[in-house]
Amino acid sequence: MKLHIIDAGQFKLDGGAMHGVIPKSMWNKYNPADENNMVTWTMRSLLIEEGDRKILIDTGMGDKQSEKFFGYYYPSGKTLMESIGEAGFKAEEITDVFFTHLHFDHCGGAVKKDGTVLFPNATHWSTKQHWDLAMNPNAREKASFLKENILPVEESGQLKFIEEKQDIYFTDNIKIKFVHGHTQSMMLPVINYNGQWILYTADLIPAKSHISMPWVMGYDMKPLETLNEKEAILPEAFDNDWWLFFEHDAQNACCKLIKDDRGRIRGGENVEL
């Protein structure tokens, strides 16, 4: 197995929304805001070579929305395909696109401006439960589920669903944890990388600072459920010496976990994949 970190660019989100009930005097030390209270985040995907498969986890937001839309998020940096190209691959070589969930900043890059899929030979993976939610969103998530990101994948015939079963294996070396606090049926890949395990945290733990239990995003649909999920998954990750891979942390790609002098789980030193 080989792993390639894929930089799909940066964007900005409101600092208060990203940190929920945590006071700015605390979170601003770790994720500093600009004069408009906006914090810069990254869209960090992972490309996995496993056997004959080349599996891309999430695709960033893409470039097909309007200028008005992008005016809310200030996208910058590399494009998804620039980074995939730098890793030595072409779009035609990707065999699988794995969506942790279908919010625009995680799936938008899979569809081009002309409404066709970017990866013509890839199977695109979601769950039936989450897909149905994305197609018929609640009022709070409606702005995050964009039909132009989703319908072309279904219309291409390249969409398949994963059975929602805890710790089900996607491949021989990738199992899936399902969580429901951020959004219904979000999938977290847990990757056996040459004998060590990596938890791709998606939006359960968007940044290293969010390892702390009360640091739950205001964007989460069920914040108390997110808290319960962190309380279950983080001790498992600590006990089994997993790496955590952060999709949105602009400074930290991954880290191991430690316990402080009060026995609380915290992010340790950053490690290299």
Secondary structure as GFF3:
##gff-version 3
##sequence-region A 1 273
A	DSSP	beta_strand	2	14	.	.	.	ID=ss1
A	DSSP	alpha_helix	15	19	.	.	.	ID=ss2
A	DSSP	alpha_helix	24	27	.	.	.	ID=ss3
A	DSSP	beta_strand	38	50	.	.	.	ID=ss4
A	DSSP	beta_strand	53	57	.	.	.	ID=ss5
A	DSSP	alpha_helix	67	70	.	.	.	ID=ss6
A	DSSP	alpha_helix	80	86	.	.	.	ID=ss7
A	DSSP	three_ten_helix	91	93	.	.	.	ID=ss8
A	DSSP	beta_strand	96	98	.	.	.	ID=ss9
A	DSSP	alpha_helix	104	107	.	.	.	ID=ss10
A	DSSP	three_ten_helix	108	110	.	.	.	ID=ss11
A	DSSP	beta_strand	123	126	.	.	.	ID=ss12
A	DSSP	alpha_helix	128	135	.	.	.	ID=ss13
A	DSSP	alpha_helix	147	155	.	.	.	ID=ss14
A	DSSP	beta_strand	159	161	.	.	.	ID=ss15
A	DSSP	beta_strand	168	171	.	.	.	ID=ss16
A	DSSP	beta_strand	174	179	.	.	.	ID=ss17
A	DSSP	beta_strand	186	193	.	.	.	ID=ss18
A	DSSP	beta_strand	196	200	.	.	.	ID=ss19
A	DSSP	three_ten_helix	208	211	.	.	.	ID=ss20
A	DSSP	alpha_helix	223	239	.	.	.	ID=ss21
A	DSSP	beta_strand	243	245	.	.	.	ID=ss22
A	DSSP	beta_strand	254	259	.	.	.	ID=ss23
A	DSSP	beta_strand	265	270	.	.	.	ID=ss24
###
